[in-house]
């Protein structure tokens, strides 16, 4: 499947008009951004840029017969030939995977001939919306505890592609590992997993069969990490006892060189983990870990932590793999400039009007902590002041009483969007999944604890420059005046 053409037909019907009327080569700039983050937060984790760039390079790889299937007829013949040869020749700027992004900031900016940039909309949104939903959800789940989180939701994901790349996004968003072996082999992400209930029942539906299952598994995997699933029949009355016996009889104790533990997959996890910890400690297995699963999410894990459950690590499936509470991430792809002129879509709600023009976002920091983000028109006075660490004043777009001033040389900054494609060629630095995960974790330290709260977080200051504000509102006011005078005649 050529995902470069996982597109909507209207992008190609619009394209024909651009082609027919000589508009196809107009210089266009599109921004991919989101308006609001999931779960009433105001930030998200960037993920999917690598796959988005690879998708872009696939344009021009189908012959005319492919396009004839959805653009038939003689009128489309010349256009089909053009599409079969059309590759992307423009430039792309993007945030790093693992970056923390705030609403309206350009996550990806596409600059190129109008028709080439337009047809990227759906496949790019498809990739970015999926991976940012999963990475952001994984961030929330992993922030609900200081304990490790394992992702194992592939069986509930929306297809193999979603499972594979979703697991990658979950890892970048803070999960320690994944159960998905394809993700592991493709991205070098640690794979984890031991046994399911079917392994236990394969030895017969008896308590003795459960002990035999544990004993056989340990003998087969001795010297490796060992996790025994103890809730197949009864967690405390037989599962835990059989696990302790199997560990002892095979010489697995606190001197075992690898990690070992048990998994709880049902019932009252707080009560069961406390009782299990007591029994393991009494048996002298103080280093035996307790791993918990069972339809967990950030809210349940937070509650387990509040109740002082004796759980050492968690496994989370569909809550992450499908971003269960917010399965649809809100990235949009909007034209913001054409032939050097800013454009926007006006909304009835003025606060939802998009930011026009060729933009760049600066993150202002002090002592490693994020203080404010400012999205500017590239090269505007605010951008120049920040680049030279001059005095800069930021005004809230919707409340002019909220003003923050940063004195000259009192701050550091970094631009968030880097050029990742030049003249149709990928120029982005190669980063491993581990490097992207570490980048996200380092960014997370730039936010204070109130901004990282799962519920009712303190909102971080993310504003726009005065020049961008003036361009935006000038366009809106001009449109409003035209609409007032428009009579349709």
N, C-alpha and C positions, 0 to 999 in steps of 0.2 A: 504494500500500500504506500503510495507516494503522498505523504502527509502535506507536501507543499500545496496540493490541490484539494485539501480537506476544507473546501471553501463554500461560500454561498453563491448561488447563481447571479444574484443582483450585482455582485462586484464585477462580474464579467459582462453583464448587460450594460452597466454604466461605462465599463471600459470600452465597449464598442462605440459608444457615443464620443468618448474622449478620442478614440482612434479616428473615427470618421470626420470629426470636426477640427482636427489638428490640435487637440488639447492634451494629448497623451504625454508630451514632453514638458509641460509646465512644471516648474520646480515646486514640489509639495513637501510639507512637513506634517507628519502625523505624530501624535503623542498617545502612548498607551499608559493609562493611569486608572486609579480607582477613586470613587467618591467617599466611600465609608468602609471602615474595617469591620470584620465579623465581631459578634458578641459585644457590641457597643464599646469596643476599644477604638483607639485612633492610630494604630500602626499595624503593619503586616510585614511578613518576611518574603523577600524577593527570591524567587526560584524559577528555573525553567529557561533562563537566557541562553544557555548553551544549545538546548534543543531548538529554541526559536531561531537562532542563527543558522543552525544546520538545515532547518526547514527552508529558510530563505534561499539557500544555495541550490535548492532542488528545482527552482523555477526554470523553465526552458528545457525540461527533461522528458517531455511527452510529445509524441508526434501529432500530426494534424487529426488523425483518426480518433484520438482521445477526445479532442474538443468537439468533434462532429457529433459525439453522442449526446451532448447537451446544448450545442449551438449548431443545429443542422441547417441545411439550406444553402443556396447559392449566394444569398446576401452576406453570409458569414464566411465565405471561402477565404477571402483575402485576410480577414481578421484572424481566422483560425491559423493560417500560416504564420502570421505575426506572433501569435501566442506561443506557437510551438518553438519559436526561436527566442522568445523574450526571457531574458535573465534579469535579475536585479542588479543594477549598476550603481546604486547610490550608497549612502553612508548611514550607519546606525550607531546611536549612542545609547548606553544602557547602564543601569545600576549593576553592581556586582551581585552575584548570587550570594545570599546570606546577609545582604544589606537590609536595614530596617527602613521601610518606606512609609511615608505619611500620605493622607488623602490629597489628591490633585497633583502630586509631584510626578513628573514624567519618569516612569519606570523604564520605558524604552521610547526613544525618539527615532523615527524613520524619516530620512531626508532623501528624496530622489524624484525621478519623473513620476508624475501623478498616477499613471496607470500601473506602474510597477509597485508603488507604495500602497495603492488602494487594494490590490488583490491579496495583500498580506494580512488583511484585517482578521478574517475568521480563523485561519490556521494559527496565527500568532496569539490571538485571544484564547483559542482552545488550549494551547500549551500553557500559557501563562496563568490563566484562570485556574486550571487544574492544579498545577504545581504550587502556586501561591496559596491556594486554599489548604492544601495538605501541609505545607511547611508552616503556615501560620497556626493551624490547629495543633501540629506537633509542638510548636513553641508554647502554646497555652498548656498542653498536657504536661510537657516537661517542666514548666514553671510552677506546676501545682505541688511539686515535691523536690526535695534534694536527692531523692533516690533515682537510680537509673530507670529509664523507660525503654522497653523493647517494642518495636513495631511488628505486628504479625497479622495485618488485615487483608492480605492478598485475596483470600477466598471470598471476601465481601466487596472487594474493589469492583469498579465498573469496567471489567475486562482486563486482559493481560497487560495491555499498554499502560492502563491506569495503575495496575498493581505494581508494575516494575518501576515506573517513573515516580509514582506516588511514594514508594518506599524510599527512593533516593531523596525526595523532597522532605520526607519525615526525618531522615537522618540529618540533613542540613538544618532542619528546624529544631534539632536538639535531642532526637532519639539516639540511644547508644548503639543500636544495631537493628537488624531486620531479619525476619524469617525467610525472606524471599531470596532464593539462591541465584536467580537471574540478575537481580539488582546487585547482589554481592559480586558476581563475576564481572559484570559490566563496569561497576564503579568502585570496586575495591572496598566495599562496605562490609563490616563484620556480619557474618550470618550466625544466627542462633536458633536452637531448637533441639528438643530431645525426644519426647514421646507424647502420644495421644492416648485417649481412653481405649481406643481399639487395640493398642499394643497390650494393655493389661488384659482385656477380655479375650484376646487371641490365645491366652494360656488357660482358658476355661473360666466359666462364670462362677468361680468359687474363691473363697478367701485364700486357700492354699495356692490357687492359680495366680492370685495377685502377688504373693510372696515369690513364686517362681518367676514371674515376669520381672520383678525388681532384681532378683538374684541374677537372672540371665542377662539383663541389660547391663548391670554393673560389670559382670565378667566380660561382656562383649566390648565395653567401652572403658575398661579400667585404664587409668592414666590420663583420661580426658575429663573435662568438666562433666559433672553428673547431676541431673535434676530428675527426681522421681515424682510422678503425678499421683497424689494420694487420696483423691476424692471419688474414685470410681464406684466404690461401694459404701464406705462410711469413713469419713476423714479421721476421726479421733479413735473410734473403736477398733478399726483394723488397718486402715491405710497408713497412718502414722506409725503404728506398732510394727507393721511389716517393713516399712522403710527403715526404721531404726535397726531392726534385726538384720535386714539385708546389708546395710552399711557395715555393721559390726562383723558379720560373718565373712565379709570380703575385705576386711582390714581398712575400711574407709573411716577415718576419724579426723581429729583436728590436725594430725600430721600429714594428711593427704595433700600432695603437692598442688593439685588443681582445686578449683572451686567445686563445692558440692552442695546440694540442697534439695528442697521439696517444693512442689507447686500446689497451691490451692486454687481451685477453679470453680467453686460454688459455695453457697452458704454465707453465713455472717463472717465476713473476712476479718473483721476486728476481733471478734470472740475466738474464731478458729486460730488466727495467727498468735494470739496471746497464749492460748492453751498449747499450741504446737511448740512455741518457743520454750515454754516451761518444761515440756516433756523432752525436747532435744537437749536442753541444758542439763536436766537431771541425768540424761544418758551420757553426758560428757561430750556431746556433739555441739559445742558452743560456736563453732565456726560454720555449722550447717546453715545455709541461707534459706530464707523463706521468700518464694517468688509467688506473686498473686496475679491472677487473671480473672475474667468473668465480666464482660461488658463494661469495662472501666472507661471513664473519661476524666477530665480535669476536675469536675465537681465531686465525683465520687472519691477520687484520690485525695482531694483536699479534705474531705470529711473523714476519710480513713486516717489521714495524718493528724487531724484535730483530735480524733479519738485515741491517739497513741497506739495504733495498730503496730504489731511487731513484724512489719513487712520490710524486706531488704531491697526488693526491686519489683517493678510492675510490667506487665505485658498488656498492650492496648491494641485492639484490632480495628473494628469497623468505625469507631469514633474518630480515628485518625485517617484510615484508608478512604473513607467517604466524606471526611470533614462533616460528620453526621449532623451537628446542630446548624451548620451553615454550608450546605453542599455546593452552593453556587457563589463563587467569588465574583466581585463586581468590577473587574477591569473593563474599561471601554477603550476604543481606538478612534480618535477624533482628529479631523483635519484642523490644524491650528494656523497654518500659513500657506499662502499660494502666491508664487512669484514675488516673494518678499513682503506681501501684505498680510497682516494678521487677520484671521477669521475666527468666528466662533458660532456655536449653536446657542441661541438665546433660549432660556427657560422662563416659564411663568414665574418660577421661584428664582429670584435674582441670585441667591446663594448657590444655585446649581449651575449657573452659567460657567462654561469651561474657560480656562485661561488660554488666550491666543498667543501666537508668536513662537519664535525659536527660543526655547528656554533651557536654563541650567539651574540646578539647585545646589546651594552651598550649606554645609553643616558647620555651624559655629560651635567651637568647643573651648572648654577651659579645664586644664588638668585632667584631660581625658574624658570629661563628662560633657554630654550633649547639652547645649544651652538654647539653641534655636536653629531652625532651618529657614532659609530664605530662597524662594524660587524667583529668579530674575530673567529678564530678557538677556540673551547672550551679549555681553559687551556694554550693557547699560551702566549708568553711573554707580548704582548700588553694587553691581558686580565688580566694577573697577575698584571701588572702595574696599570691598572685601578682599579682593585679590592682593591689594597693597596694605591690608590690615589697617586701614584708616578708620576714623570714627564712623560708625554707621548706626542709624536709627531705624528700628523696625516698628511699624504700626499695624495693629490688627486690622484685617480687611473689613471686618463687620462691626468693629467697635473702636472708634478713633480715640477713646480715652485710654486704651491699652497700648502703651508705648514703652519700648525697651531700647536703651542706647548702650552700645559697646564702644568704649573709648579706644583710641588709637593704640595699637600694639598690645591690647589687653586680652586678645583672644587668638585662637588658632582656627583653621578652617580646612575643609576639603570639599572639592566638587564631587557630587554623587554620581553624575553621569559621565562615563568615559567612552571614547570612541572604540567600538568593538568590531566595526566593519567599515572598510574604506573601498570605494569604487567596486562594491560587490564582493570583496574578498574579506574573509574573517581575519582580523588582526588582534583579537582579544588574547590576553595571556591565558595559557592553559592552567587551570587549577583543579586539583583533585577534589573529590567529594569531602574528604577529611579537611582539606584547607578551607573549603567553603563553609563547612560546619564550624570550624574554629573561628572563621571570620564572623559568622553570625554570633557565636558566643562572646567574642570580644566586643562586638557592637552592643550586645545586651548589657554589658557592664557600663556602657555610656549612659544608660537610663537610670534614674534613681528608683528606689523601691516603690514609690507611689505611682510611678508611670508604668510599672510592670505588674500592678495588681490585676487579677483576673476580673474582678467585679468593681465597677465604678473607678477606673483608674484616673489619675490626674492627667489632664491633657497637656501634651507637649506643645511648645510654641512652634508652629509651622506656618509661615506667612509668605507673602509675595512682595516684591520690590515696589516702590512708588511708581516706577516707570511701567511695570507690568499692570499695576492697578489702574493707572491712567489710560493705557491702551485698552484694557478690558472694558472699563466703564465708558470710555469714549465711544467704542463700538456699540455698546448697549444703548447708550443715550441717543446715538445717531439712528439706530434701528427704531427705537421708540418714537422718535420724532417723525421718521418716515411712515411708520404704521399709523400714527395719528392723522397724517395728511393723506394717507392712501384711501382712494375712493373706489378703486377697482375698475374705473372707466378706461 
